[in-house]
Amino acid sequence: MVGAKMAGAAAASIRERQTVALKRMLNFNVPHVKNSTGEPVWKVLIYDRFGQDIISPLLSVKELRDMGITLHLLLHSDRDPIPDVPAVYFIMPTEENIDRICQDLRNQLYESYYLNFISAISRSKLEDIANAALAASAVTQVAKVFDQYLNFITLEDDMFVLCNQNKELVSYRAINRPDITDTEMETVMDTIVDSLFCFFVTLGAVPIIRCSRGTAAEMVAVKLDKKLRENLRDARNSLFTGDTLGAGQFSFQRPLLVLIDRNIDLATPLHHTWTYQALVHDVLDFHLNRVNLEESSGMENSPAGARPKRKNKKSYDLTPVDKFWQKHKGSPFPEVAESVQQELESYRAQEDEVKRLKSIMGLEGEDEGAISMLSDNTAKLTSAVSSLPELLEKKRLIDLHTNVATAVLEHIKARKLDVYFEYEEKIMSKTTLDKSLLDIISDPDAGTPEDKMRLFLIYYISAQQAPSEADLEQYKKALTDAGCNLNPLQYIKQWKAFAKMASAPTSYGNTTTKPMGLLSRVMNTGSQFVMEGVKNLVLKQQNLPVTRILDNLMEMKSNPETDDYRYFDPKMLRGNDSSVPRNKNPFQEAIVFVVGGGNYIEYQNLVDYIKGKQGKHILYGCSELFNATQFIKQLSQLGQK
């Protein structure tokens, strides 16, 4: 989505920028030149869990090896001394990490130490390291100490999350706990702001910030504005001058940062989804771009609606290098199944051609036909053999997506996820429902207790008028009979009462999905994916609340939903509170950041929205990336008595 040719901050995508910064760090903080002929210097990489999570979605083991990394080890593991090799550290500046570095210095583990901190290290901790180096007579061995400002994880060219480790510290639950103290809330906000600050240093841009009033997003905005302002004021040490800002970047316009509070839309994270990437995240074990599959041993002896029995585990990386994934991750699932099938057929045709040519080449001279064909076939075979590596790679990707898509399809069928998706779309777009909600909740074959709870919560959140007490009791009984935990509903009731005082319920647009004829090609029984009994739903484009808010602010539209949003410009000398933007032109680039957690449904909705906007770019970020299961768990904890 983001091309490298465009001017502005998104020109080099955030993924590219963070990768370049990591490669520079691994190259002893000297820019990494791709085509240098010299051998790389061999070194070890020492990281903590935070560093590991930042590096793993961006650099493969092979790329690390190409950079001269022979070993990569966790800081707190047992490590043997390798006295003649330099070590590059990439860690958070925490108390225990600093202690461990001091211990490494005392034990003289490596030839030299390049210390890189993911976030800025404090003066006092630097002094601790200096004292340890002095005591261990290792001052000359500490070659460089750098603040890297890389404390965020990039998952896509246009998507990032704050952290994977300790994410409960900045989770939706942490921010919305009724018993949270002011000090705890400050810590949560400072953690989020520190990562956002790192993100803008890496992006090389100072944004204009907009946020709603009276929310956690506003607290983040105030702190981020202050932090950016302080950094800009210190001209000598400002991180936004010099080489991070390429010549001519942002000469016209800076990006817009829209900070959104998760509470403006609690239905979307609960929604059953229909696009490939969001489904993989919803029903499989998928995080940091890696999906872990358990090879199922079939459905024998499992009761109706139960999940299939499991055996071997397999892991697959779904990365930008995977062309099939890049092309189809935002497609509706039936299209994906059809595409996998087509890829398989085209691969088989190519494979058959290679076999056929080989057999002809192996023929003896008796067959005149073979000899006459030999000359043009030699050329054909040469090209067929030279495309063999490509063919093998194609086969690997087909196998990968066949396995992943089959696992997703098992869930769709076992839990009737297409029925849930369609019904929820109708609820959210206020369309007439063809089946009563109680029927689905009471149907023992439709989904897990969690699926039913998600459906009911969406109904409850989206209803203009809450159901009467009598109706609610009836629903509660049906949910309890279906094995649901009612704690999430308890919390949503409190939230809804509070939100009602604050504002009107969110609307989700008024278009809905249309089932296509079930006789689509995917339904042919010859297909690998027998989609019988699964509706072939086509997505209709509708803007979710987050996309609508972004559209209003990016295009400078007047709308009651966003007219009262606060406006911060860290570059203005005096920060005066105002919701009146001084910039009247529509923005070309924007970053949407959801405080309290985001999801792939929202991300995909923004990607689809921006496709129709020539020359505009959006980045999506969130404090944590959760699927509905993880979100329900947090709601359940908040709803406990």
Disulfide bonds with the S-S distance in Angstrom:
none
